[in-house]
């Protein structure tokens, strides 16, 4: 059974770097084929906001996995501060993007990958920082929780990457791996600083324009 983490960031004076891994390859099938990375958020492509959140939350580096309309995303979005990788199999689901991202990080020297999704703008830097703090406290499998329910971001220590990549499938990502290793999973409650909604359908788009949508620095 997953346990709630009580992170003690000062307990670990040194640690290997944390790489932010942003999955931004989706084609937005339920949005009429509008790639989620290119959705407008405060006047800029959503992928810029999502990548910035990872950096501001404490990730030492950020890798953005692109897929649908990757060329257009590169043209329209300013991703010069981040590494990028392309997933040619993006249509097969989020699992293929996670696998591609972990493969791209294999020789990066990172001690952990913190995985985030481009279509969750309600999850800001404060939630990222809490998950990283649990890693600094010694946990190598961590997830943000909302009312006790596991959500994103999720952090995987580097020693787990091969097994995670081997087990991902379709849009379920690492769900099976997380279920299998529930006893080792540290949950960090983030409901007070973030909202885990997804931008999946046209009726969700109001959240991108709503003044009530949490800002990336809210709660910090």
GUVEX-107840 format. One line per field, with one value per residue: residue in one letter; x, y, z of N, C-alpha, C, O in turn. Coordinates in steps of 0.1 Angstrom, whole numbers. Atoms other than C-alpha are relative to their C-alpha. Example, Ala and Ser with C-alpha at 12.3 -4.5 7.8 and 13.67 -1.06 7.14 Angstrom:
rest = (A,S)
nxx = (9,-9)
nyy = (-12,-11)
nzz = (0,0)
caxx = (123,137)
cayy = (-45,-11)
cazz = (78,71)
cxx = (9,-8)
cyy = (12,11)
czz = (0,8)
oxx = (19,-3)
oyy = (12,22)
ozz = (7,9)
This chain:
rest = (X,X,X,X,X,X,X,X,X,X,X,X,X,X,X,X,X,X,X,X,X,X,X,X,X,X,X,X,X,X,X,X,X,X,X,X,X,X,X,X,X,X,X,X,X,X,X,X,X,X,X,X,X,X,X,X,X,X,X,X,X,X,X,X,X,X,X,X,X,X,X,X,X,X,X,X,X,X,X,X,X,X,X,X,X,X,X,X,X,X,X,X,X,X,X,X,X,X,X,X,X,X,X,X,X,X,X,X,X,X,X,X,X,X,X,X,X,X,X,X,X,X,X,X,X,X,X,X,X,X,X,X,X,X,X,X,X,X,X,X,X,X,X,X,X,X,X,X,X,X,X,X,X,X,X,X,X,X,X,X,X,X,X,X,X,X,X,X,X,X,X,X,X,X,X,X,X,X,X,X,X,X,X,X,X,X,X,X,X,X,X,X,X,X,X,X,X,X,X,X,X,X,X,X,X,X,X,X,X,X,X,X,X,X,X,X,X,X,X,X)
nxx = (8,-8,-1,-1,-13,-3,-13,-10,-10,-13,-6,-9,-7,-4,8,-2,10,13,4,14,3,13,6,7,1,13,6,13,10,13,0,1,-13,-9,-11,1,-12,2,11,-4,1,-5,-6,-11,3,0,-12,-9,4,-3,-14,-5,4,-9,-12,2,2,-12,-7,-13,1,13,1,13,2,9,5,10,-4,-12,-7,8,-2,-13,0,9,-3,-13,-5,-15,-6,3,-3,12,-2,12,5,7,11,9,14,2,4,-9,-10,-11,-8,-8,-12,-9,-6,-10,-11,-8,-7,-8,-14,0,-6,11,3,14,8,13,9,11,8,2,14,4,-5,3,-11,-10,-13,1,1,-13,-9,3,-4,-15,-4,1,-12,-11,1,-4,9,-3,12,8,11,9,13,11,10,-4,0,-12,1,-13,-11,-5,-14,-6,-14,-6,0,13,4,0,12,11,1,4,14,10,8,11,2,-1,-13,-6,10,-1,-12,3,9,-9,-10,7,-6,-11,4,3,9,-2,13,-2,13,1,-8,1,12,-5,9,-6,7,2,10,2,7,-10,-9,2,-10,-12,2,7,-9,0,-10,-11,-12,-11,-6,10,-3,-14)
nyy = (-12,-12,-8,-14,-4,-12,-3,-7,-3,-3,12,4,-11,1,10,-1,-9,5,-4,-1,6,-5,8,-11,5,4,-7,-6,7,-4,-15,-2,1,-12,5,-7,-9,-13,-7,-13,-3,-13,-6,8,14,7,8,-9,-1,13,2,-9,4,10,-7,-8,8,5,9,-5,-1,3,7,0,10,-5,11,-6,-13,-4,-11,-13,-3,-6,-13,-10,0,-2,11,-1,3,14,10,6,13,3,14,3,9,-7,3,12,-4,-6,10,0,-12,2,8,-8,-9,7,4,-11,-4,12,-4,-14,-1,-3,11,2,-7,-4,1,-9,0,-14,-5,-2,-13,-3,5,-10,3,4,15,5,-2,10,14,1,1,13,6,-5,7,14,9,0,2,-10,-5,-10,6,-10,6,14,8,-3,-8,-4,7,12,1,13,1,6,14,6,-4,11,8,-8,-1,14,3,-9,5,-9,-12,3,-4,9,3,14,0,-7,9,11,-5,-9,-1,-8,-13,-11,-10,-13,-7,-13,-5,-14,-10,3,7,9,2,2,-7,12,-3,-14,-6,-3,-11,-12,-1,-7,-14,-4,-6,9,11,-2,-4,9,-4,0,8,1)
nzz = (0,1,-12,2,-3,-8,6,-8,10,-6,-4,11,4,14,8,14,6,4,13,3,12,4,11,8,14,3,11,-4,8,-5,2,14,7,-4,-9,-13,-2,7,-6,-5,-14,-3,12,5,1,-13,-3,-6,-14,-7,-2,-9,-13,-4,-4,-12,-11,-6,9,5,14,4,13,5,11,10,9,10,4,-6,7,-3,-14,0,6,-8,-15,-3,-8,1,-13,-4,10,6,7,8,-1,13,-2,-10,2,-8,-14,-9,-4,9,-3,-13,4,8,-9,-9,9,3,-13,-4,-2,-5,-13,-9,-10,0,10,-5,12,0,12,5,0,-14,-4,-14,-9,1,-5,-14,-1,5,-11,-11,4,-1,-14,-4,6,-8,-13,1,8,15,7,-7,8,-7,-3,-1,-9,-2,13,8,12,5,6,-6,1,0,-1,12,-1,4,13,10,-3,4,15,5,-3,4,11,4,-8,-14,-5,-10,-10,-5,-8,-13,-8,-4,-10,-9,-14,0,5,-10,4,-6,2,7,3,-5,8,14,5,10,11,14,11,9,9,2,-12,-10,4,-8,-10,5,0,-13,-10,-12,2,-8,7,-3,-13,-11,-11,-3)
caxx = (0,13,25,23,57,70,98,129,149,177,184,201,229,239,219,221,202,165,155,120,104,75,52,39,34,-3,-24,-55,-78,-107,-99,-105,-69,-54,-20,-21,14,1,-30,-30,-23,-19,-9,17,18,9,41,61,42,45,82,88,69,93,123,108,98,134,143,179,171,140,134,103,90,73,52,21,30,65,79,51,56,93,85,58,71,102,119,155,161,151,162,137,132,107,85,76,52,32,-1,3,-3,14,33,54,64,74,96,111,118,135,156,167,177,197,231,222,236,202,194,157,131,101,73,47,19,15,-23,-24,-19,-34,-3,23,58,47,37,69,89,71,78,115,117,106,133,158,146,155,125,131,95,73,39,18,-15,-48,-71,-50,-54,-22,-17,11,39,55,92,112,147,171,174,138,138,145,117,93,100,96,61,45,16,-8,-23,-18,18,34,2,8,44,31,4,30,53,27,45,75,56,57,27,30,-3,-6,-43,-37,-14,-25,-55,-50,-76,-68,-75,-90,-121,-134,-155,-122,-107,-123,-97,-70,-86,-102,-87,-94,-70,-41,-9,24,36,4,10,47)
cayy = (0,34,56,93,109,134,149,161,179,189,153,148,172,159,141,133,157,154,156,169,148,165,143,167,144,139,148,159,134,144,181,176,169,200,190,198,213,241,250,287,295,331,340,313,276,254,234,265,269,231,231,262,248,219,242,265,236,225,202,205,199,195,171,177,147,159,139,153,183,183,206,232,230,237,267,283,274,287,256,268,264,227,195,179,144,132,101,88,64,91,79,46,65,81,49,52,88,78,51,75,100,76,63,98,104,71,88,121,114,122,103,106,115,136,129,156,159,189,190,196,233,233,215,241,244,239,203,197,210,187,156,165,171,136,124,145,128,94,81,69,63,93,106,137,128,147,138,106,95,92,117,136,145,111,106,75,69,60,25,19,33,1,-18,11,14,-24,-23,7,2,25,54,37,47,34,27,-11,-5,19,-6,-34,-13,3,-6,14,44,76,98,135,154,184,191,224,238,222,208,177,183,174,194,165,178,211,216,217,245,272,263,277,311,312,336,309,284,280,299,281,301,297,283,286)
cazz = (0,-9,20,25,23,49,28,46,19,44,51,18,13,-21,-48,-84,-107,-114,-150,-158,-184,-201,-223,-250,-280,-280,-311,-292,-309,-286,-293,-330,-338,-321,-306,-269,-270,-292,-272,-263,-227,-217,-252,-257,-266,-236,-239,-229,-196,-188,-194,-174,-144,-143,-142,-116,-95,-91,-120,-130,-166,-187,-217,-238,-258,-289,-314,-332,-353,-339,-365,-359,-322,-327,-349,-326,-291,-276,-263,-266,-228,-229,-246,-269,-283,-309,-305,-340,-324,-305,-320,-300,-268,-238,-230,-261,-252,-217,-232,-257,-230,-206,-235,-243,-206,-204,-206,-190,-156,-140,-108,-114,-139,-129,-154,-161,-187,-210,-206,-168,-164,-129,-116,-110,-96,-60,-66,-86,-57,-32,-52,-56,-19,-13,-36,-17,15,1,-19,-55,-64,-57,-69,-61,-46,-46,-17,-13,-49,-70,-98,-115,-114,-108,-101,-110,-97,-125,-113,-122,-157,-176,-158,-163,-200,-204,-189,-204,-228,-247,-228,-195,-192,-161,-143,-141,-128,-101,-90,-89,-67,-45,-13,-24,-37,-16,-20,-15,-9,-33,-33,-14,-41,-74,-94,-115,-142,-179,-210,-230,-247,-261,-229,-209,-229,-207,-181,-203,-203,-168,-143,-117,-133,-109,-119,-120,-89,-69,-35,-35)
cxx = (9,0,2,14,0,14,9,12,14,7,10,8,5,-10,3,-11,-13,-3,-15,-3,-15,-6,-9,-2,-14,-7,-13,-12,-14,-2,-2,13,9,10,-1,11,-2,-13,4,-2,7,9,12,-4,1,12,10,-3,4,15,6,-4,10,13,-2,-3,13,7,13,1,-14,1,-15,-1,-11,-5,-8,5,13,7,-7,2,14,0,-7,4,15,5,15,7,-1,5,-13,4,-13,-4,-8,-12,-11,-15,-4,-3,12,12,13,9,8,12,10,8,11,12,9,8,10,14,1,6,-11,-2,-15,-7,-14,-9,-12,-7,-3,-14,-5,5,-3,10,12,13,0,-1,12,10,-2,5,15,5,-1,11,13,0,2,-9,4,-12,-10,-11,-7,-13,-10,-11,4,1,13,-3,14,4,4,15,5,15,6,1,-13,-4,-2,-13,-13,-3,-5,-15,-10,-8,-11,-1,1,13,6,-9,2,13,-3,-9,8,9,-6,6,12,-3,-3,-10,1,-13,3,-13,-1,7,-2,-14,3,-9,8,-7,-1,-10,-3,-7,10,8,-2,10,13,-1,-6,10,2,9,12,12,11,7,-9,4,14,4)
cyy = (12,8,14,4,13,5,8,4,3,-12,-5,12,0,-10,1,8,-7,6,1,-6,3,-8,10,-5,-2,9,6,-5,5,15,3,0,12,-5,8,9,14,7,13,1,13,6,-8,-15,-7,-7,9,1,-13,-2,9,-4,-10,6,8,-8,-7,-10,6,2,-4,-6,0,-10,5,-11,6,14,5,12,14,4,7,15,10,1,3,-10,0,-3,-15,-9,-5,-14,-2,-15,-3,-9,6,-5,-13,3,5,-9,1,13,-1,-8,8,10,-6,-5,12,5,-10,4,14,2,3,-12,-3,7,4,2,9,-1,14,5,1,13,4,-6,8,-4,-4,-15,-7,0,-10,-14,-1,0,-14,-9,4,-7,-15,-9,0,-4,9,5,11,-7,12,-7,-15,-8,4,8,4,13,-13,0,-14,1,-7,-15,-7,3,-12,-8,8,0,-13,-3,10,-5,11,13,-2,4,-10,-4,-14,-1,6,-9,-12,4,9,1,9,15,10,10,13,8,14,7,15,10,-3,-7,-9,-2,-1,9,-11,3,15,7,3,12,13,1,7,15,6,6,-9,-12,3,5,-9,4,0,-10,-2,8)
czz = (0,13,-3,4,9,-4,10,-8,6,3,-10,-5,-15,-7,-15,-6,-3,-13,-1,-13,-4,-12,-7,-14,-5,-11,3,-8,5,-1,-15,-7,3,10,13,2,-5,5,6,15,4,-11,-6,-1,14,4,7,15,7,2,11,15,5,5,13,12,5,-9,-5,-15,-4,-14,-4,-11,-9,-9,-11,-4,6,-6,2,14,1,-5,9,14,2,10,1,14,4,-11,-5,-7,-7,1,-13,2,9,-1,8,14,9,4,-9,2,12,-3,-8,9,9,-8,-3,12,4,4,5,13,11,10,0,-11,6,-12,2,-14,-5,2,14,5,14,9,-3,7,15,2,-5,11,12,-4,0,14,6,-5,8,14,-1,-8,-15,-8,7,-9,8,2,2,8,2,-12,-8,-13,-5,7,7,-2,1,1,-13,0,-4,-14,-10,3,-4,-15,-5,2,-5,-12,-3,8,15,6,9,11,6,9,14,9,5,12,10,13,0,-4,12,-6,7,-3,-6,-2,5,-9,-15,-2,-11,-12,-13,-10,-11,-11,-2,13,11,-3,8,11,-4,0,13,9,13,-2,8,-8,4,14,12,11,4,12)
oxx = (19,-10,7,19,-9,23,4,22,24,19,18,3,7,-15,8,-22,-14,-2,-22,4,-24,1,-20,-2,-16,-4,-19,-20,-23,-13,1,14,18,7,-1,10,3,-15,15,-13,19,19,17,-13,10,16,18,7,9,19,14,4,13,19,7,-1,12,17,13,8,-21,8,-23,6,-23,2,-4,7,14,12,0,3,15,8,-3,2,23,2,21,18,4,6,-23,15,-24,5,-19,-20,-18,-22,-15,-6,23,23,24,21,19,23,22,20,21,23,22,18,17,20,12,10,-7,-1,-18,-1,-20,-7,-19,-1,-6,-16,-18,14,3,10,18,15,9,6,17,17,7,10,20,15,8,17,21,11,2,-5,8,-10,-15,-9,-9,-17,-6,-18,-5,6,16,-13,24,-5,1,20,1,21,-1,0,-13,-14,-12,-20,-23,-14,-12,-21,-22,-3,-17,10,-1,15,6,-5,1,12,1,-7,6,12,0,6,15,6,-12,-7,3,-16,11,-13,-10,6,3,-20,9,-10,20,-19,8,-9,2,-5,7,15,6,13,20,8,-6,21,11,12,18,15,10,13,-5,7,17,16)
oyy = (13,7,18,1,21,2,17,-2,1,-11,-14,20,11,-19,12,9,-18,18,-9,-3,-2,-7,13,4,-5,21,12,2,8,20,14,6,15,-8,20,19,23,18,14,-2,14,12,-3,-19,-4,-7,4,0,-13,-7,6,-2,-10,3,7,-4,-14,-16,18,10,-10,0,-5,-10,7,-22,10,22,17,21,24,16,17,23,22,12,-2,-10,-10,-7,-18,-5,-5,-16,3,-24,2,-10,-1,-4,-16,-6,5,-5,0,13,4,-6,6,12,0,-4,10,12,-8,0,21,14,5,-23,-14,18,-5,11,8,-5,22,17,0,13,14,-3,8,-16,-12,-21,-17,-10,-15,-21,-11,-7,-18,-17,-5,-8,-22,-21,10,-6,6,6,10,-16,23,-15,-24,-20,16,5,-4,20,-15,3,-22,8,-16,-21,-19,-3,-12,-12,2,-2,-14,-11,7,-12,16,19,7,4,-22,-9,-16,-7,0,-9,-16,-5,19,12,14,23,7,15,14,11,21,17,22,22,4,-12,-4,-13,4,12,-13,-2,23,19,10,17,22,13,13,23,18,1,-6,-19,14,-1,-16,-5,4,-21,-9,8)
ozz = (7,21,-13,15,8,3,17,-8,-1,7,-7,-13,-21,0,-19,0,-6,-15,2,-23,2,-23,-2,-23,-17,-13,-6,-13,-4,3,-19,-18,-5,21,12,9,0,0,12,20,3,-9,-16,6,22,16,15,23,18,13,19,24,17,15,22,23,16,-5,-9,-20,4,-23,3,-21,-5,-10,-22,5,9,1,4,17,8,0,10,20,-6,22,4,14,14,-22,2,-10,-3,1,-15,-7,16,9,9,22,5,6,-4,0,13,2,-5,7,11,-3,-2,11,14,13,4,17,22,6,6,-15,11,-20,12,-24,4,3,16,14,20,21,-13,11,19,10,1,14,17,5,4,17,14,2,11,20,9,-10,-20,-20,18,-22,20,-6,7,2,4,-12,-10,-20,-2,12,19,-13,9,-6,-18,-11,-6,-19,-17,-7,-9,-19,-15,-5,-3,-21,7,11,23,18,7,22,18,19,24,21,17,21,15,20,11,-3,20,-17,19,-14,-1,-9,-1,-7,-23,7,-21,-17,-14,-8,-19,-22,7,15,21,5,8,15,4,0,16,12,21,8,7,-19,14,20,23,8,14,16)
